[in-house]
Amino acid sequence: MSASFDLLISPLLEIVLCDADLQKGEWDGVIFTSEHGIHGALEAGIPKTLKAFCVGERTSEIAANAGFKVALTAETASTLADALSHSSGSLRLLYARGRHISVDLAALLQPQGIVLDQRIVYDQKAQVLSPEALVRLASPEPVVVPVFSPRSAKQLCRQLPDGVGTDRLAICLSEAVRESMAPDLFRVVRVCPRPDARHMVQCIVTGLSEPSA
């Protein structure tokens, strides 16, 4: 890897907590698919006595640190639904979620008799790329672009100038993110071997060490 590189941050989504009330409810547990769901649920007064079913090690860690008893941690929302579908007995679960989701957990769980009470506790408001980011992404210099969600992938590709004369490497957190990308806008589109922050960082480091096109 080269001795130095420039870091430019230009968020594509702004997380805004929503007005919700989770102080009372008949739930057997709560599903968290992101740390934003945890923060939003806590702001809405959720009881910490609920068992937490989490997507991702980072989410699970934050839930445990917040006082929840983590009953299950899965790698993706789909694998979480699969694991819950094999649980014994019917469940009524709270899903503290964002306004925009990429996996319909209710549709996956309903055939298994699991009732999902979905509450929107945060919004993901679309943002425009900064002028500095647009200049960097249009330059012939190599750029590594981490992309964390299908919605941010679509936001990014809608705003990018064409890829002619550029050297862009996109690193997608998951296959679902890759499917939302426009590959012709990038030299390479790569998917993390596992959808977590540690593997994303490893892929970024690898990308920075590769020779440019």
Secondary structure, 3 states (H helix, E strand, C coil): CCCCCCCCCCCCEEEEECCCCCCCCCCCEEEECCHHHHHHHHHCCCCCCCEEEEECHHHHHHHHHHCCEEEEEECCHHHHHHHHHCCCCCCEEEEEEECCCCCCHHHHHHHHCCEEEEEEEEEEEECCCCHHHHHHHHCCCEEEEEECCHHHHHHHHHHCCCCCCCEEEEEECCHHHHHCCCHHHCCEEEECCCCCHHHHHHHHHHHHHCCCC
